[in-house]
Amino acid sequence: MSVVDSTMHVARPTRSAAWLDALQMLTGAGLILFMWSHMILVSSVILGPGVMNALAYFFEVTFMAQVGGPLIGATLLLHFLLAARKMPFRFSELTTFWRHAKRMRHTDTWLWLIQVGTALVILVLGCIHMWTVLTDLPITAVK
């Protein structure tokens, strides 16, 4: 059996896959920047509730919360869909991945599987957080 025959089951990379990977990277970077700014703005409560309320009021009157919230939610879902292309969702794929991971004993393989699991948890909890915040506007320090 030649080298070519043993890799026939592997899909050849395409230009569209490269573009989707680049878009996944960009949405991920955008979500990271959003999370950093979100944590900085939320931590403004340390300076006092008045500071956080003033920032929240600014975001309310400029409609950044009403427009930005759904945009961030859409970006989160788009990022998940782009990343989900590589996740093992079928039971047969997952069992094959599990068998290979156990046989290879490769730390990065296990870390990738953990990353997939935590990504699903973040997706669910992030959507719940966004829903509870955006359905109970305005944002205040008390909430």
N, C-alpha and C positions, 0 to 999 in steps of 0.2 A: 504494500500500500504506500503510495507516495504521500508527500507532505500536502499536496493540493487536495487529495482525496480525503484526508483526515480532517480538513477544515471546511468541508463543503456545507456543513450545517451552520456555519457562522455567516451572518448577513454582512455583506460588504458595506462599508460606510458610504453614505451618500452626501451630496452637498446640502440637501434639505436637513439631514440629521445634524450637520455642523451648524447650520443656521439656528435650528431649534436648541442646540446646546448653548450657543452664544446668547440666545434670548433667555434661556434658563439662567445663565450666569448673570445677565443684566437685571432680571427680575429679582434674583437672590441678592445682588448687591444693593438694589433699590430698597428691598425689604430690610436689609441690615442697616442702611442709613436711616430709614424711617424708625426702626427700633431704637437706635442710638438717640435720635432727636426726641422720640417719645419718652424714653426714660429720663432724659435731661429735663424735659418740660414737666413731667410728673414729679420729678424730685424737687421742683421749685417749691413744693409744699414745705420743704425743710426751712426755707426762708420765711415762711409764714403763709397762712391760708389766704391772706389778701393778695399775695403775689401770684399764687396759683389761680385764684379766682379772676384776677386781672388778665392773665394769659388766656384762661378759658373764655372769658368774655370777648377778647380779641378774636379768638378762633370762631366764636359764635357769630359775631357781627360781620365778619368777613366771609361767612359761610364755608370756612375751611373744614369744619367738622362735618357739615352736611354733605359736602362734595368730596372732600379728601377721604373720609371714612369709607364710602362705597368704592372709591378708586383703589384704596389700599386693599380692601376686601377682594376686589376683582384681580388685583396683582397677586395676592396670596393664592387665589384659586388657579390663576394662570400658571404661576410658578409650580404649584402642586401637579397640575396636569402635564407640564413639561417634564418634571422629574419622574412622574409616575410611568413614563414610557420605559423606564429602566427597572422598575420594581417588579418582583415576582408576585403576581396577584393570584394566578391559578395555583391550585393545590399541588399539581404535578411540578410546576416550576419551583415552588417553595421547597418541596421535598428534595428535588434535585439539588437546589442550592444548598440546602442543609447538609445533604450527604457529602457534597463536594467540600463544603467548609470544614466539616469534621475530618475528612480525609486529608485535606491540605494543611490543617492546623496553622492557618495564616491569620495573623492578628488583624490586618487590614480588612480581610473578608468579613470577620466577625464584627468589626467596627462599622462596616458599611451596613450590615444587617441591623445593628443597633441604631444607626442613623435613619434607616427606613422606618423603624418602629417609633423613634422619637419624632420623626417628621409627621407621622400620622397623628400622634398625640398633640403636637403643636397645631396642626391644622384644625383639629376638632376644638381644642381649647381656645385657639385664636378666633375662630368663628363665633364661639359662644361669647367670648369677651366683647368682640365687636358688636354682636347683636344686642347684648345687655347695655352697652354704653350708648350705642346710636339710637336705641328705642327709649332711652331715658335722658334725653337732652333737656336742659343744658348741663354741661359738666361743671361740677363744683368741687371744692376741696372736701366738703362734708361727705359727698358720695364716694 
